[in-house]
Structure formats: C-alpha cells, structure tokens
Amino acid sequence: MNIQKVLHDHSLTSTEKVVYMEVYTQSKMKYCCTMTNSELGRLLGVSQKTISRSLTKLHKSDYITVFTEGVTRVAKINKN
C-alpha cells in the first residue's frame, strides 16, 4: 500500500492515519500487527473504542485486512 495515499486520504481522521502507521510499522517488524485494542490505545493515547472504530474504517476503506488466528485478532496492510 502506498503510504502517501493513506496520508492524503481526506476521508480519514488524523487518528485513523496514526493507527494505520502503527499497523504498518508492526507489519514491517513482523508480517502483521497482533496488538490488542487496549495495547494500541495505550501506545497512542486513545481509547479502545477509538482504536476499534479506526481499524474498522481502515478495513472498510480497504487499507488493511483484519482477521483472527485462533484467539488473536490480526491486522495486516493490504498490498494494493
């Protein structure tokens, strides 16, 4: 995914863009981001609900894929 496309998408909030960048960073270190909403929220200084809404919006905008592996929620950057 082209980071510039995400950063210049005016339909995304600043928080959604920061959440995307954190998922992107985690995906570069591993193949995906397995942090919980609580962990992401603490790291970014926002609520779990805000993280949940951000991930949902990023998923609906086709920037990330969200799925489960066992009991772990996984977020992964789409390679469009």
N, C-alpha and C positions, 0 to 999 in steps of 0.2 A: 504494500500500500504506500502510496506517495504521501509522506508526512505533510508536505505543503498543502495538499488537497484538504486534509483534515484541518490544519491550522487556519485555512482561508474559508472554511465552510461556515457561512454566517448563520446557518440554522442550528449550529452547536453553541452551547454556552462555554464560557471560559473553563468552568469546572469540568465539563464533558471532555474538553480538549486536554486538560491536565490528566484526567483519568485515562484517556487514550494513550497519552505519552507514558504513563506508568505501566500500562499493559504492554506497550511497545518495548519499554526498557526491560521488563521482566521476560518478555518473549525473546529478546536478544540474548539474555543471560541463560535462559533455558529455552525450551521450544514453545512455552506458553506461560500464562500467569495463573497461579493457583491460590493467590492471596484471597482471604475471605473479605467480605464487605467491611467487616469490623477492622481488619488489618489495614485495608486500603483507606478507610475513613480516618483512622488514627494517623496514618502516614501523611495524608493530605489535609487533615484538619477539618473534615466534613463528616456529616452523619452517615450511618449505614444506609439509610433511606436514600440519601443523595447519591451514594455510590450505586445503589440498585437502579435508580432512575437513569443515571448516566450510562451504565452498562446496557440497560435496555434500549436507550436511544441510540447508542453506538451500534448495537446489534441490528436494530431496525433500519439504521442508515447503511448497513452492510459494511461497516468498517471493521467489525470484529465478529467472531463466531463464539458463542457461549454454549458449552455442553457439559455433561458430567461424566466423570470417570470414577466408577464406584460411588463413593460418597463425596467426592471432591468436585466442586464447580471449577471449570477451566474456561479461561478467556484466551482467545488466540487472535492475532492480527490476520485479517484477510489479505491475500496477496493479489489484489486486483490490478 
